[in-house]
Amino acid sequence: MKIHTIILLGFVFCLSLLFCTQCTTNKYQQKFRNRALQAPSGIQALDARGKHKKNSETDPSDWQTAPDFSGLFEVTTPAHPNPVSYNAKFRILINVKANDAIKGLYIYAYQQPNELQSAQPLKIFQQTLLPGFKSITLSPQQFAQGSGTSTIGNIYRIIFLDRQQRVITYGDVRVK
């Protein structure tokens, strides 16, 4: 009888620990999502090779990995060049570190958070991304005109979501 009680208590303890861990992960993921869905605020100034420009802007909040994807995904080289000319292209180098880590990838851009609801994806990867490095190339022409403004020189938020609309990462790009 005593052994059954101990096993039952151990089982209940394990379940409660699992539940609490999940709550904590969701809380941190939600905080990350809330930061991601704010208006863009600064950039990491990088040259065409992805190197930091001397005496230029650095935004430490850009291109962090969301808690749900920590250890599974990283932005190896943030958007570069940044700032980017309207007629040029920029690249983002990502590293998927595990099988089934990123189930679909949807990339959006916006200036104001409410624009995300009606935005069309800039790129869609419907399949689960395979482990390894992937270079993603985007053009400001895909989003700078369609954002409802003709003013070139603004900052745009680039946001990566998975198939379930969970934020994976985000960062800001200045179009000049």
Rosetta blueprint (number, residue, H / E / L):
1 M L
2 K H
3 I H
4 H H
5 T H
6 I H
7 I H
8 L H
9 L H
10 G H
11 F H
12 V H
13 F H
14 C H
15 L H
16 S H
17 L H
18 L H
19 F H
20 C H
21 T H
22 Q H
23 C H
24 T H
25 T H
26 N H
27 K H
28 Y H
29 Q H
30 Q H
31 K H
32 F H
33 R H
34 N H
35 R H
36 A H
37 L L
38 Q L
39 A L
40 P L
41 S L
42 G L
43 I L
44 Q L
45 A L
46 L E
47 D L
48 A L
49 R L
50 G L
51 K L
52 H E
53 K L
54 K L
55 N L
56 S L
57 E L
58 T L
59 D L
60 P L
61 S L
62 D L
63 W L
64 Q L
65 T L
66 A L
67 P H
68 D H
69 F H
70 S L
71 G L
72 L L
73 F E
74 E E
75 V E
76 T E
77 T E
78 P E
79 A E
80 H E
81 P L
82 N E
83 P L
84 V E
85 S L
86 Y L
87 N L
88 A L
89 K L
90 F E
91 R E
92 I E
93 L E
94 I E
95 N E
96 V E
97 K L
98 A L
99 N L
100 D L
101 A L
102 I L
103 K E
104 G E
105 L E
106 Y E
107 I E
108 Y E
109 A E
110 Y E
111 Q L
112 Q L
113 P H
114 N H
115 E H
116 L H
117 Q H
118 S H
119 A L
120 Q L
121 P L
122 L L
123 K E
124 I E
125 F E
126 Q E
127 Q E
128 T E
129 L L
130 L L
131 P L
132 G E
133 F E
134 K E
135 S E
136 I E
137 T E
138 L E
139 S L
140 P H
141 Q H
142 Q H
143 F L
144 A L
145 Q L
146 G L
147 S L
148 G L
149 T L
150 S L
151 T L
152 I L
153 G L
154 N L
155 I E
156 Y E
157 R E
158 I E
159 I E
160 F E
161 L E
162 D L
163 R L
164 Q L
165 Q L
166 R L
167 V E
168 I E
169 T E
170 Y E
171 G E
172 D E
173 V E
174 R E
175 V E
176 K L
